[in-house]
Amino acid sequence: MPNNNTSPKDRVRMALNHVEPDRVPIDLGGTVTSIHIEAYKELTKYIGIEEKYFSLIEYVGRTAYISDKILEKFNVDTRYIYPSPPIPAEINLPPGGRLIPEYIDVWGIKRRFVGYYYDIVPDGSPLLNANTTEDIKAFKWPRAEDLGFNLEYMISQAESLASTDYAIGFSYYIYGPFAFCMRLRGFQKFLADLILRPEIAVTIMDHVTNIMIEVIEKYIKPIGKYLDFIFFGDDLGLQLAPMISLQLFRRFIKPKYRRYVDAFKNASKAKVILHSDGAISPLIDDMIEAGIEGINPVQVSAKGMDSKQLKERFGKKLIFWGGIDTQSVLPFGTPEDVRNEVRTRIKHLAPGGGYILATVHNIQPGVPPENIVAMFDEAVKFGYRFYSHNGSE
């Protein structure tokens, strides 16, 4: 392994600006680039690290809070500012600190515990039965300050991380104008609204967008000077295609992305990364036009998301964040399969910079811990070798 003086922050910043660093940067710890608490427990036991387990305040995915011991062991270059303190894993479920079968969040969405997660129940979308725009406007919309952001805690984290050599980010706590509206309205109804009742869809999207812009102003701007990257999330893709046509995207979603990007850029100089799973390649040109600077998680198993082709088409304009397959390779492959996967994605996505290595979304329960170790080990070894050989590996 080369002995050099490149800091993790410099390494990430170079990659974000499409410059080749000393090795490919590694990410772990965001709400969509992390690990489920149950998988995390198995991982720490496997590598022999004892610690108290904490979860992020993010009940749906039950995402683990990653300790510094693990981040340092795996040579992770990023650190995150979270909107509120993590909580002990034994009480990582909503109100009361105990496993409850159902709960209703601040938006009025009702969820039920199913296996490892909380899923929306069939009648759990609060705007499901709204019939007019007046019904939408009359809904008890939460305010930015109702969403659980603790500004004092966020500033404290930012100031603490500023004294380190790590790249600093804010993860997926800002909801985009599309996917979250489906949760509020019901997936089928909202998609139908876009064509049959566009005034209802637009009213819902406007409310969500306005609330999120207020969150950016109140909670991101005060920490903006510390940030190197910001995620916001808006799943648009299925396994084989986007959920909506390019025409609908241009009409309804793209202008709102521009609003989000403008708000982020008013709050910070950080790179704006869109989280969207699935087959989104038909939308990427328009995402770039809207100001999106990077995409996560680069779901390489989805149609049209071949990593080599994506790099050839968009590599000079877009940051790729993720790419390590979590649908088949990581859970079902051997450690050598995982190492091959890491090498393939680096070869495809790392030339010229612009690649941050991470998994395609969070590492799920049941993933063999030896595969996780193999992924991070190969990311460091091959990540150095690739750039030291000028991309000829």
N, C-alpha and C positions, 0 to 999 in steps of 0.2 A: 504494500500500500504506500503511495507516495507520501513523503513528508513535506508538507507545504503549509503556507500560512493563510490559505483561503478560509475565511470564516463561513459558517453556515448562512449568515445573512447575506454576505457577498455572493456566495454560491447561488442562492435562490434569486437574488436580484439580477445577477447576470443571466440566469435562465429566463426570468420574466421579461428581460429586455432582448431576448434572442441573441445572446452571446454565449458561447460555449464556456462553461466553468471548468474547474479541475475534475469534477465528477458530476454525475447526474444527481440533483437534489432529491431528497427523500422526505415524504410527508406521512404523518400519522397523527391523529388526534382531533380532527374536525368532526362535526356531526355527521358528515357524509364521507369521511376518509379515515374512519376509526375502526372500532371493533365492538361487537355486542358484549355486554357484561359477562355473559356465561362463557363465551369463547375466550374472553380476557382472563377469567379465572383459570381456565385450563392452560392457557399459555404461561401464566406466571408460575403455576405449579410445575409445568414441564421444564422450565428453565431454572427452577429452584430459587425464585425470588419471592419472599414473603412480604406481604403488604396488606394494609387495610384497603378494601375495595370501595370505590366511589363511582357514582353515575352522574352524568350531566343531567340538568333539569330539562329532560327531553324524554317524556314518558313513552311516546309512541315507539321509538326505536330501541329504548333501553340501552343507550350508548354508554360505554365505559369512559370514565375519566382516566387518562393514561398518566401514570406516575413518571416523574423525572428519571427514575431508575430505568424504566423500560425505554423511554425516549432516548436516553443516552446509550443504552446497550445497543439499540438498533440504528444509531447514528442519524437520528431524525433531525432535519435541518430547520423545521418549523416549530413555532409555538403559537398558541391561540389565546385570545382574550375571550372569555365566556361572559354571557350576560348576567350570570348569578352564580353563587358558589355551588360546587358539586355537593352531593348528599351521600351519606353512607349507603352502600349498595343494598343493605338489608331493608332500607326504606326508600328504595328507588322507584316506588310506585305511588300514585297520586294519593290525595289527602288521607291523613290518618296514619301513615307509615306502615301500611299493611297491604297485603294482596287483596284487592277488592275486585269484584267481577266486572263492574262498569264505573265509568266516571264521565262527567261533562266538563269540558274545558272552558276557558274564559270566552271563547267564541260561540259557545253553545253547542259544540260538536260532541256527540255522545259516542263513546267507545267502549268496547268489551275486550277483556283479556282473552287472547286466543293463543295458546302455545307459548311463544316467546314475546309477543307484542300485544299492543292494544289496537284493534281494528275498529273502523267505523261500523256501527250496527246499521241494518237496513233502513231504519227510520231516524238515523242519527244526525242527518244534515239539517241544521236549523231553518234553512230557507227552502226546504223541500216543497212546502205547500204554498209558498208565496205566488200570487197570481198577477200582481201588477208592480210597477216601479214604486208605487206608493207603499206597498207592502215591504219592499226592500228598504226603502228609506225609513220606515217605521221600526225596523228591526233595531234591537238594542246593541248597536255596534260598540265594541270596546274602544277605549282610548289608547294611545301609545303607552301611557303610564300604567295601563292595566295588564300589560303583556309580560311582566316579570323582569324587566331590565333594571338592574341595580347599577346606576351610574357611578356611585362612589366605589363600588367593587371593581367595575370595569376600569376606571381611572387608576386605581391602585395596582391592578394587574399590568396595565399598560406601562406605568412608571417603573415597575419592577422588571418587566421584560426588556425595557429600553436599555437597561444596564448590562444585558447579555449580548451574546453574539449571534442570536437566532433571528431568523425572519419571523415577523409577527403578522398574524392574520386574524380576521373575524369570520367565523364560520356561518353556516346555513341557519341563521335565525331571522333572516329577512325573506318573507314569502313573496314570490313573484305574482303577477296578475292573472295567471291561468290556472295552475294546478290546485292552488289553495281554494279558488272559487268553486272548483268541482266538489271539494269537501264540504263547503258551506251549502251548496245547492243540491248536491247529489250528482254523481258523474253523468248519468244518462241525461238528466234534465238540463244540466248546464251545457253539454254538448249540443243538445237539441235547441237550446235557447240561442246559440250562436247563429243558427240558420232560421229558426221559426219565430223566435222572440228576442231579437238582438237587443232591444231596449232594456230587457231584464238583465241579460248578460253584461251589457255595458255598465248598468247601474251597480251591479255587484262588483265588477272589476274596478270601477272608479272608487268605490268605498275602500276596498282592500288596498289599492294603490295609494290613496291619500293617507291612510293610516301608516303604511310602510314608509312613505316619504317623511312623515312626521317622526317615525322612529329613527330614520337616518339622521334627520336634523337634530333630534334631541339626544341620541345615544351614540351615534357613530361619529358625528362631527367633533365632539369633545375629545375623542381618542384618535381622530383621523391622522394626526401628524405622526403617530407611532406605527401606523399600519403599512405593510408592504403589499398585502392582498386582501380582498374582501370577496366572500361568496354571497350569492343569493340564489334561491332555489325555485325552480319552476319546471317540473317534469313535463316534457312535451312528447316523449317518444314511447312507442310500443316496441315489441321485439322486431317487427317487420317494417314499420313505417311510423311517421309522426301521427299523433292523435288527431290532428286537424290538417287541412290542406294548407299549402303555401299561401293561397289567396286569403283564407281566414286569418292566418298568422299575420299577414301584412296589414289586414284591415283592423284587427282588434289588439294584437299583442305587441307588434313591433313598435308602434308609437309609445306604448307604455314602457317598454324597455328603455327607450330613449329618455323618458322621464326618470327612471331609476338610475341610469348611468349618469345623467346630469346631476342628480342629487348626490350620488356617491362622489362624483368628481368635485362637487362643491364642498364636500365634507373631508376629502382626503385625496392624496395623489396616488393612492394604492391602485393596483391593477384590479379590474372588476372581472370576476370569474363566475360564469353561470353554471349552476348545477342542473343538469337535465339528463336523466337516464334515457336509454333507448336509441332508436334509429332516427336521429335528428339531422343527418347530413343534408337533406333537402332544404333545411332552414338555415344552415350555417352562414351562407353568404349574407342573408338579411340580418342575422344576429350581429355579424361584424359591422354591417352598415349602421346598426342601432347603437354601436359603441361597445359591444361585448368584446373583451380582450382575451378571454380564455374560456375553455369548456371543461367541465368535470361531469361524470367520471370517465368519459371516453369508453363507452360500453362496446368493447371490441367484438363481442359475440352477437351484436345486433346487426341487422341488414344495413349495408352501406357504411359500416363503421370500421372498415379495414384500416388498421393503423398506418400502414404504408401509404395507402391512397389518401388518407386524411392529411398526412404530412405533406405529400406532394401538392395537394390542392390548396391547403390553408396554412402551411407551416410558417410562412413569412409574416402572417397577419394574426395568428392565433396561438395562444398558449394551451398546451395539452396537459391536463392534470388528472392522473389516474392511470388507466390502461391495463392493469394487471387483472386478468380475468377471474372473477369470483363466482361465475355460474358453473364452470366445470373444472378448470385447471386447479384452482386453489382448494376446493373441497374434495375433489375426486382424483386428482393426479397424485403422482409420486413427488418426493422432493426434487428429483431430477427433472420431472415435467415442469415444476414450478421454476426451477433455474432456467430452463429453456424458454419459458414464457417471459421471464424478466429480460433475458438477453434479446429476445425477439422485439419486445416493445422498445427497449433502448435503441436497438439498431434502427427501428422504424421512426421513432419520435424524437430522439435526442439530437440528430445532426443539426448544427446551427443554433443550438440552445432551444428554449421554448418548451422544455419538458420537465415536469415535476412528477416523479414516480410515486404512485400510490395505488391502492386497490380500486377496483370498480365498485364503489360504494363500500359500506362497512363490512368487515370480516364477520361472517355469520357463525352461529353456534354449529358445532359439528366439524368445522374446519380443523384438520389435524395440526396440532401446534408445531410439529416438525416441518410442515409446509410453510408456516408463517416465518419460522426461523430461517428456512432456506431462502425465502423471498428477500428478506432484508439483508441476509449475508451476501447473496448474489448481487443485490442492488449496489452494495458498496464495492465489491470486488470488480464486477464487470463495469459498473458506473465509472470507476477510475480508469480501467483498462481501455474503455471505448474512446474516451477523449485523449488519453495519452498516446493512442495509436491513430489519432486524427480521423476517427470514424471508420477505420479500415477493418475493424474486427468483424 
